[in-house]
Amino acid sequence: MHLIVGHSHAFDPNIREMHRIIQSGELGRLGMILTFNYNDFLLRPHRSDEFESEKGGGILFNQVAHQIEIVRLLGGPLRSVRASVGALDKSRLAAGHCMAFLDFENDAAASVVFSSYDFFDSDELHQWIAEGGTSKEPYGQGKTREAFLARANDLAAHRALGFGARKLPTEQPYLPHFGLIVVTCEGGDMRLSPNGILVHGVHGAREVAVPRGPGRPGQGDALDALWDAVREGRRCVHDARWGRATVETILAILESSKTRREVRLSC
């Protein structure tokens, strides 16, 4: 029996290429990873129970989990977490922002920053390419908040909202991404680009194109991994143990934020 933790941005082909470069050693030892994402998640259509913290509501399990999976794939096993989580929007009391410092067993480190209030949009720093690999309107942030406020008194409409309330594009002209990601190694820095990876090294910057397979990159790669596991018997790194370690990291972020202390990890 095989279990695959799917729909994670750690399946994105550009993230997997970053992982390959790190593992190859061509840029030397890994030093640190920066990842931050500012979007409109908190103001998007949701059911009310998606904001009940005791049921896993808010940004940690839904959004920050993507960042954790990305940095875990790139950096390896984690040793400890120190974090701060907060809620600034009185209309939705679940956590809306997070800042975490992750310490790896190999002595590298990662910073994970996420904000979901629909003010600044970090896609501004990614050529206005949306998470799913599509072009978006420049400086269009705030529209999700406007729509939310327009229906603020319509309780029936809020109760009817669910995961299918948003219209998602069917085309994907660019590679997917989840905010800004910069990887620092001995021999240079890497960051995502719309069609691959930009490597900033001792001889300047160069772009490494990342091939796109058939279907939608990211989601299609997750389905391919499931197919390989079930039909071919190939073990996927994103298995049950992988998912458990991600959950442990999220719980450690919440505990660290509450206790204001560093939390050691065991997975």
Order of alpha helices (4+ residues) and beta strands (2+ residues): alpha-beta-alpha-beta-beta-beta-alpha-alpha-beta-beta-beta-beta-alpha-alpha-beta
